[in-house]
Amino acid sequence: MKQLSGPRVPPASGGKPKQLVVLVHGYGADGNDLIALAPYLQRALPEAAFVAPDGPDPCGSAPMGREWFPISLDDPAMMSRDPERLAERYAAMADRATDAAPALDGFIDEELARHGLDGGALALVGFSQGTMMSLHLGLRRPTPPAAIVGFSGALLGPEALAGEQVAPVPVQLVHGDQDDLVPPLAMFWAAAGLGRAGVPVAFHISAGIGHGIAPDGIEIATRHLALAFAGRLQCAGPVSCAIG
């Protein structure tokens, strides 16, 4: 199993962390890309430590970036016009995410142990391919994380969730309505697949935003994480989280 590493940001409080937020980057990026979210998130999470591991392999399409698993770069505009092909594309990635998951899973366990935290003090925040990994792994960890946030991503192999022991982790999905790499349709399919599996999920569309993260998305993600860590997200079923 490959050993991962990446940039870290300690708690803003200066004390021992009470939570761990793992930021999972997208295809062709690395941990330095997504660790930039930490200063924004830690305003509401001053006792959280942040880490953004680099993907295990060099990216096949970006010489300076990393990947969690290889992908083919189809035309997103064409896929938006052909939902069947879009569904087939994401279904075909499920096995690749399964192969990539142990390295990320092991890294998370090591980080939790290093801080003396249990798995319930964890949150996963992914972008694009990092969202695919965060959903795929986070829903299957023996101790469920407190929350998952997924920007501009997709749920791989949603039909498999029905036959597995899936943790009811509160999930927040965020997507730009102008995304030209991962069509917004993927977010709605992810929300539907999570709901069918009994996973509580909320979603938000950022208007005028492409394949990126907008200020409103950061605000929603921050609120979701803060409420989840505080035990104030009361989730009784799919698409049914309330503030307690």
C-alpha positions as CSV (number, residue, x, y, z in Angstrom):
1,M,0.0,0.0,0.0
2,K,1.4,3.4,-1.0
3,Q,2.2,5.9,1.8
4,L,0.6,9.3,1.5
5,S,1.7,12.7,2.7
6,G,0.7,16.3,2.2
7,P,0.4,19.8,3.8
8,R,-1.1,20.3,7.2
9,V,-2.6,23.2,9.1
10,P,-2.8,23.0,12.9
11,P,-5.8,24.2,14.9
12,A,-6.2,27.9,15.0
13,S,-6.8,27.7,18.8
14,G,-3.2,26.6,19.2
15,G,-4.2,23.6,21.3
16,K,-4.6,19.9,20.8
17,P,-7.0,19.2,17.9
18,K,-10.5,18.0,18.7
19,Q,-11.4,17.3,15.1
20,L,-9.6,16.3,11.9
21,V,-10.7,17.6,8.5
22,V,-9.2,15.7,5.6
23,L,-9.2,17.7,2.3
24,V,-9.2,15.4,-0.8
25,H,-8.0,17.2,-3.9
26,G,-9.2,16.7,-7.5
27,Y,-7.6,15.1,-10.6
28,G,-4.5,16.8,-11.7
29,A,-4.0,18.8,-8.5
30,D,-2.3,18.0,-5.2
31,G,-2.7,18.7,-1.5
32,N,-1.4,22.3,-1.8
33,D,-4.4,23.1,-3.9
34,L,-7.1,22.2,-1.4
35,I,-5.3,23.1,1.8
36,A,-6.1,26.7,0.8
37,L,-9.6,26.0,2.2
38,A,-8.3,25.6,5.7
39,P,-8.1,29.3,6.7
40,Y,-11.7,29.8,5.7
41,L,-13.0,26.7,7.4
42,Q,-11.1,27.1,10.6
43,R,-12.9,30.4,11.3
44,A,-15.8,28.2,12.5
45,L,-13.6,25.2,13.4
46,P,-10.8,26.7,15.6
47,E,-10.1,23.3,17.2
48,A,-9.8,21.3,14.0
49,A,-6.6,20.2,12.4
50,F,-6.5,20.1,8.6
51,V,-4.5,17.9,6.2
52,A,-4.6,17.6,2.4
53,P,-2.9,14.4,1.3
54,D,-1.4,14.2,-2.2
55,G,-2.9,11.5,-4.4
56,P,-0.8,8.3,-4.7
57,D,0.2,8.6,-8.4
58,P,1.4,11.2,-10.9
59,C,-1.5,12.5,-13.0
60,G,-1.6,11.0,-16.5
61,S,-2.9,14.3,-18.0
62,A,-1.2,17.0,-15.8
63,P,2.6,16.6,-15.4
64,M,2.8,18.5,-12.1
65,G,-0.3,17.1,-10.5
66,R,-1.5,13.9,-8.8
67,E,-4.4,11.5,-9.2
68,W,-6.3,9.1,-7.0
69,F,-7.1,6.9,-10.0
70,P,-6.8,7.3,-13.8
71,I,-9.7,8.7,-15.8
72,S,-10.5,9.3,-19.4
73,L,-11.2,13.0,-20.3
74,D,-14.5,12.8,-22.3
75,D,-16.3,15.8,-23.5
76,P,-18.5,17.0,-20.6
77,A,-20.8,19.0,-22.9
78,M,-21.5,15.8,-24.9
79,M,-22.0,13.8,-21.8
80,S,-24.6,16.3,-20.5
81,R,-26.5,15.7,-23.7
82,D,-26.2,11.9,-23.3
83,P,-27.1,11.0,-19.7
84,E,-26.7,7.3,-20.3
85,R,-23.1,7.7,-21.3
86,L,-22.5,9.9,-18.3
87,A,-23.9,7.2,-16.0
88,E,-21.7,4.6,-17.6
89,R,-18.6,6.7,-17.2
90,Y,-19.1,7.1,-13.5
91,A,-20.1,3.5,-13.0
92,A,-16.9,2.4,-14.6
93,M,-14.8,4.4,-12.1
94,A,-16.2,2.6,-9.0
95,D,-13.7,-0.2,-9.1
96,R,-10.8,2.2,-9.5
97,A,-12.0,4.1,-6.4
98,T,-12.1,0.8,-4.5
99,D,-8.5,0.1,-5.5
100,A,-7.4,3.6,-4.5
101,A,-9.3,3.6,-1.2
102,P,-6.9,1.6,1.1
103,A,-4.1,4.2,0.8
104,L,-6.4,7.1,1.7
105,D,-8.1,5.0,4.4
106,G,-4.7,4.1,6.0
107,F,-3.5,7.7,5.9
108,I,-6.7,8.8,7.7
109,D,-6.2,6.2,10.4
110,E,-2.6,7.3,10.9
111,E,-3.6,11.0,11.2
112,L,-6.4,10.2,13.7
113,A,-4.0,8.1,15.8
114,R,-1.4,10.8,15.6
115,H,-3.8,13.3,17.1
116,G,-5.4,10.8,19.6
117,L,-8.8,11.1,17.9
118,D,-11.4,8.5,17.1
119,G,-13.1,8.1,13.8
120,G,-16.1,10.1,14.8
121,A,-14.0,13.2,15.0
122,L,-13.3,13.1,11.3
123,A,-14.8,15.0,8.4
124,L,-14.0,14.6,4.7
125,V,-14.1,17.5,2.2
126,G,-13.5,16.6,-1.4
127,F,-13.3,18.4,-4.7
128,S,-14.1,16.7,-8.1
129,Q,-12.3,13.3,-8.0
130,G,-11.7,14.0,-4.3
131,T,-15.5,14.1,-3.8
132,M,-15.7,10.7,-5.5
133,M,-13.1,9.3,-3.2
134,S,-14.6,11.0,-0.1
135,L,-18.1,9.6,-0.7
136,H,-16.8,6.2,-1.7
137,L,-14.6,5.8,1.3
138,G,-16.4,7.9,3.9
139,L,-19.6,6.0,3.7
140,R,-17.8,2.7,4.2
141,R,-15.5,3.4,7.1
142,P,-16.1,1.2,10.2
143,T,-16.5,4.3,12.4
144,P,-18.5,6.8,10.4
145,P,-17.1,10.3,10.0
146,A,-19.1,13.2,11.4
147,A,-19.7,14.7,8.0
148,I,-18.8,14.7,4.3
149,V,-18.7,17.7,2.0
150,G,-18.4,17.2,-1.8
151,F,-17.7,20.0,-4.2
152,S,-18.1,19.5,-8.0
153,G,-18.1,15.7,-7.9
154,A,-20.1,12.5,-8.4
155,L,-21.2,9.3,-6.6
156,L,-19.5,6.3,-8.2
157,G,-21.5,3.0,-8.4
158,P,-24.6,4.2,-6.4
159,E,-26.4,0.9,-7.1
160,A,-23.8,-0.9,-4.9
161,L,-24.7,1.1,-1.8
162,A,-28.0,-0.6,-1.5
163,G,-26.3,-4.0,-0.8
164,E,-23.7,-2.6,1.7
165,Q,-23.7,-1.5,5.3
166,V,-23.6,2.2,4.6
167,A,-23.1,4.7,7.4
168,P,-25.8,7.5,7.6
169,V,-23.2,10.2,7.4
170,P,-24.7,13.7,6.8
171,V,-23.5,14.7,3.3
172,Q,-23.5,18.2,1.8
173,L,-23.0,18.5,-2.0
174,V,-22.1,21.7,-3.8
175,H,-21.9,22.2,-7.5
176,G,-21.5,25.1,-10.0
177,D,-24.3,25.5,-12.5
178,Q,-21.7,26.3,-15.2
179,D,-19.4,23.3,-14.5
180,D,-17.9,22.2,-17.8
181,L,-15.9,19.2,-16.5
182,V,-18.3,17.4,-14.1
183,P,-21.9,18.3,-15.3
184,P,-24.2,19.5,-12.6
185,L,-26.4,16.5,-13.4
186,A,-23.9,14.4,-11.6
187,M,-24.7,16.2,-8.3
188,F,-28.4,15.4,-8.7
189,W,-27.7,11.8,-9.4
190,A,-25.4,11.6,-6.4
191,A,-28.1,13.1,-4.2
192,A,-30.7,10.6,-5.5
193,G,-28.3,7.7,-5.1
194,L,-27.4,8.7,-1.5
195,G,-31.1,9.2,-0.6
196,R,-32.0,5.7,-1.9
197,A,-29.3,4.3,0.3
198,G,-30.6,6.0,3.3
199,V,-27.8,8.6,3.5
200,P,-29.0,12.1,4.6
201,V,-28.0,14.6,2.0
202,A,-28.4,18.2,1.2
203,F,-27.3,20.0,-2.0
204,H,-26.6,23.5,-3.3
205,I,-26.1,25.0,-6.7
206,S,-23.7,27.9,-7.0
207,A,-25.0,30.2,-9.7
208,G,-22.6,31.3,-12.4
209,I,-19.8,29.0,-11.2
210,G,-17.8,26.5,-13.3
211,H,-15.6,23.7,-12.0
212,G,-14.5,25.5,-8.9
213,I,-15.5,26.5,-5.4
214,A,-17.4,29.8,-4.8
215,P,-17.7,31.8,-1.6
216,D,-21.3,30.7,-1.0
217,G,-20.1,27.1,-1.3
218,I,-17.5,27.6,1.3
219,E,-20.0,29.2,3.6
220,I,-22.4,26.3,3.3
221,A,-19.6,23.8,3.7
222,T,-18.3,25.6,6.8
223,R,-21.8,25.6,8.4
224,H,-22.4,21.9,7.6
225,L,-19.1,20.9,9.3
226,A,-19.6,23.1,12.3
227,L,-23.1,21.8,13.0
228,A,-22.0,18.2,12.4
229,F,-19.1,18.5,14.8
230,A,-21.3,20.2,17.4
231,G,-23.8,17.3,17.2
232,R,-26.5,19.7,15.9
233,L,-27.4,17.9,12.7
234,Q,-30.2,15.6,13.5
235,C,-30.6,13.2,10.6
236,A,-33.6,10.9,10.6
237,G,-33.4,9.7,7.0
238,P,-32.5,10.8,3.5
239,V,-32.7,14.5,2.7
240,S,-33.9,15.1,6.3
241,C,-31.2,16.8,8.3
242,A,-32.4,19.5,10.7
243,I,-30.6,21.8,13.1
244,G,-31.0,20.5,16.7
